[in-house]
């Protein structure tokens, strides 16, 4: 990809999309009695660790460690807490971009119409 067409995103904004996808998957599977797989737990733990590295002050210290013994509902709740906490760290521009179609939609806002 040439530099002219390269799109840069902050780590936190990319994480916001990843966590949103994780939450969407859990919202669809948990009510149907499906437990998160080892892969899902691995993804969640990696995202939690990465966010802990990027934030300070022990933001996620109150969340339990995720193991094979963690209930599906608790996994969903931890993912939702991570999602909402992550939103608090995005800039206003990143929040606007996140609300558009993966950041590629027109920059014009409804309030500008």
C-alpha positions as CSV (number, residue, x, y, z in Angstrom):
1,X,0.0,0.0,0.0
2,X,1.4,3.4,-0.9
3,X,1.6,6.1,1.8
4,X,-1.0,8.3,-0.1
5,X,-3.7,5.7,0.6
6,X,-2.6,4.6,4.0
7,X,-5.1,5.2,6.8
8,X,-3.8,5.5,10.3
9,X,-5.8,4.8,13.4
10,X,-4.8,5.0,17.1
11,X,-4.4,1.7,19.0
12,X,-7.3,2.6,21.2
13,X,-9.6,3.3,18.2
14,X,-8.7,-0.1,16.6
15,X,-9.3,-1.7,20.0
16,X,-12.7,-0.1,20.2
17,X,-13.7,-1.8,16.9
18,X,-12.2,-5.1,18.1
19,X,-14.1,-5.0,21.5
20,X,-17.3,-4.0,19.7
21,X,-17.0,-7.1,17.5
22,X,-16.3,-9.2,20.6
23,X,-19.3,-7.8,22.4
24,X,-21.5,-8.3,19.4
25,X,-20.5,-12.0,19.2
26,X,-21.0,-12.5,22.9
27,X,-24.4,-10.8,22.8
28,X,-25.5,-13.3,20.1
29,X,-24.1,-16.4,21.6
30,X,-24.5,-16.0,25.4
31,X,-28.3,-15.8,25.4
32,X,-28.4,-19.0,23.4
33,X,-26.5,-20.9,26.1
34,X,-23.1,-21.0,24.2
35,X,-20.0,-20.6,26.3
36,X,-17.1,-18.5,24.9
37,X,-14.4,-20.8,23.4
38,X,-10.8,-20.8,24.5
39,X,-10.0,-18.6,21.5
40,X,-12.6,-16.1,22.6
41,X,-11.2,-16.0,26.1
42,X,-7.7,-15.6,24.7
43,X,-8.8,-12.6,22.6
44,X,-10.5,-11.1,25.6
45,X,-7.5,-11.5,27.9
46,X,-5.2,-10.1,25.2
47,X,-7.4,-7.0,24.8
48,X,-7.7,-6.6,28.5
49,X,-3.9,-6.8,28.8
50,X,-3.3,-4.4,26.0
51,X,-5.7,-1.8,27.3
52,X,-4.1,-2.1,30.8
53,X,-0.8,-1.3,29.2
54,X,-2.3,1.7,27.4
55,X,-4.1,3.1,30.4
56,X,-3.0,4.0,33.9
57,X,-4.3,4.2,37.3
58,X,-5.5,0.6,37.5
59,X,-8.6,1.3,35.4
60,X,-9.4,-2.4,35.0
61,X,-8.2,-3.6,38.4
62,X,-11.7,-4.4,39.5
63,X,-12.3,-6.9,36.7
64,X,-11.8,-10.6,37.4
65,X,-9.3,-12.7,35.5
66,X,-11.1,-14.7,32.7
67,X,-10.6,-18.4,32.8
68,X,-12.4,-21.5,31.6
69,X,-14.4,-21.4,34.8
70,X,-15.8,-17.8,34.1
71,X,-19.5,-18.0,33.2
72,X,-20.6,-16.9,29.8
73,X,-22.6,-14.0,31.4
74,X,-19.6,-12.8,33.3
75,X,-17.5,-12.9,30.1
76,X,-20.1,-10.7,28.4
77,X,-20.2,-8.3,31.3
78,X,-16.4,-8.0,31.4
79,X,-16.4,-7.4,27.6
80,X,-19.1,-4.7,28.0
81,X,-17.2,-3.0,30.8
82,X,-14.1,-3.0,28.7
83,X,-16.0,-1.5,25.8
84,X,-17.6,1.3,27.8
85,X,-14.3,2.0,29.6
86,X,-12.4,2.1,26.3
87,X,-14.9,4.7,25.0
88,X,-13.9,7.0,27.8
89,X,-10.3,7.1,26.5
90,X,-11.2,8.0,22.9
91,X,-10.9,11.5,21.7
92,X,-14.0,13.3,20.5
93,X,-12.8,12.9,16.9
94,X,-12.3,9.2,17.4
95,X,-15.7,8.8,18.9
96,X,-17.2,10.5,15.9
97,X,-15.1,8.3,13.6
98,X,-16.2,5.2,15.5
99,X,-19.8,6.1,15.0
100,X,-19.4,6.3,11.2
101,X,-19.2,3.3,9.1
102,X,-15.8,2.1,10.1
103,X,-14.4,5.6,9.7
104,X,-14.8,5.7,6.0
105,X,-18.2,7.6,5.7
106,X,-18.5,11.2,4.9
107,X,-17.1,13.5,7.5
108,X,-20.4,15.5,7.4
109,X,-22.4,15.1,10.6
110,X,-26.2,15.2,10.9
111,X,-25.8,18.4,12.8
112,X,-24.1,20.0,9.8
113,X,-27.1,19.3,7.5
